[in-house]
Amino acid sequence: MDTMERCKACGLVPVVVIEDANDAVPTARALLAGGIDTMEITFRTAAAKDAIRAVAQQVPEILVGAGTVTTLKQCKEALEAGAKFIVSPGFDPETVDYCVEHSVPVLPGCVTPTEIMAAKKRGLNVIKFFPANVYGGQKGMKALSGPFPGLQFLPTGGVNGENIQDYIRESFIAAVGGSWVCTKADIAAHNFDRITALCRQAREAIDAARSAK
């Protein structure tokens, strides 16, 4: 199963903000214990690169990627650390082209037809949709999916435990992203049991939504 298929199979790509690289491995294990085997460690902190490296080396069962990647430099640093996929909040041609050239799965943020056409031109069929709650949520993605058959979205921003099923039910949704299952506060406080419990709830919601299709 390739990287994108694993993300789709999981249904949820947690957006993980690590302030202390020592928290990366226990967070990854907490996600895994709750039935979630993907994670996107954001490049919002100085600990991101070391956190990715720690997870890639010590928790190989987790598919770890890098998020909030806004420059090619960050992209290269993330890949060197062991990231298996790259997620960007917007569409950066330089980063996307580098990933495509090197066969690295990349999810650029696209919320307009022009951005989507740029992604499709590069062979991408799954894109990030951020912030989903600002750009129309499911209605926005449904409208965009019309002229782009086969395109799927990974929405983040406003997705949570209350509405995850509404998103997962839609055929144009590959998976969802969000930080509610592993908040920065819970990670810092080492509330790993809570993270596992929230992941289990999300796993159950995803499975229920898919079985109801």
C-alpha positions, -999 to +999 in steps of 0.1 A: +000+000+000+015+033-010+017+064+011-015+081-002-034+049+001-023+045+037-036+080+045-069+072+028-072+038+047-065+055+080-090+083+073-074+107+097-040+124+094-035+141+128-019+175+127+008+173+155+026+202+170+057+191+189+074+216+211+098+191+227+113+164+204+112+140+234+074+140+232+073+128+196+077+091+202+052+088+230+027+108+210+032+085+180+027+055+202-005+070+217-019+076+182-011+040+172-027+026+203-059+044+193-059+029+159-044+059+140-012+050+121-005+083+103+007+117+117+017+150+102+044+168+124+042+205+116+072+226+109+059+253+132+084+246+159+122+242+162+117+206+173+100+195+141+129+180+124+142+160+154+106+149+162+102+135+127+135+117+129+127+102+162+093+088+150+107+076+117+135+057+135+117+045+167+080+040+156+082+026+120+046+014+122+036+051+120+035+068+086+051+101+095+049+132+073+058+169+076+032+196+077+031+234+074+060+231+049+062+265+032+097+264+016+118+239-004+144+242+023+120+229+049+109+202+025+144+189+021+151+190+058+119+170+065+127+144+039+163+141+053+148+135+087+126+107+075+093+123+065+074+101+041+051+128+028+049+166+026+019+188+034+018+225+026-008+251+036-007+265+001+006+258-034+043+264-037+054+254-072+090+249-062+082+225-034+056+206-054+078+202-085+107+189-063+084+164-047+070+152-080+105+149-095+117+128-066+085+107-063+076+122-028+039+122-020+029+159-016-004+175-005-004+212-014-031+234-001-055+243-030-088+262-025-093+277-060-098+262-095-065+278-106-046+261-078-063+228-084-055+230-121-018+236-112-019+205-090-036+184-116-011+195-142+016+179-120-003+147-117-018+152-082-052+138-075-053+144-037-049+179-023-051+196+010-081+219+015-073+245+042-088+262+061-119+241+052-143+259+075-133+292+059-135+281+023-170+265+024-163+232+040-181+202+023-202+225+001-170+242-012-153+209-019-184+194-035-186+224-059-149+222-068-151+184-073-176+189-101-152+202-128-124+180-115-137+144-115-115+120-096-100+147-074-101+141-037-095+165-008-079+162+026-096+190+045-082+205+077-094+235+097-127+231+115-128+193+113-134+177+147-149+148+166-184+162+161-184+166+123-158+140+112-185+116+100-201+142+078-168+147+060-158+110+057-191+101+041-184+122+011-168+104-019-146+134-027-129+132+007-098+111+008-092+116+046-094+145+071-068+163+091-070+179+125-054+184+158-083+177+182-071+141+188-036+153+200-037+190+210-005+208+218-017+211+254-023+174+258+011+166+243+029+191+265+010+177+296+018+141+286-019+133+285-012+103+262-041+082+275-064+110+265-048+111+230-053+074+226-090+077+238-097+105+213-081+085+185-103+055+193-134+077+191-122+090+158-114+055+145-149+044+155-165+074+138-146+068+106-154+031+104-191+038+111-193+065+084-176+042+059-198+012+067-229+034+062-219+044+026 
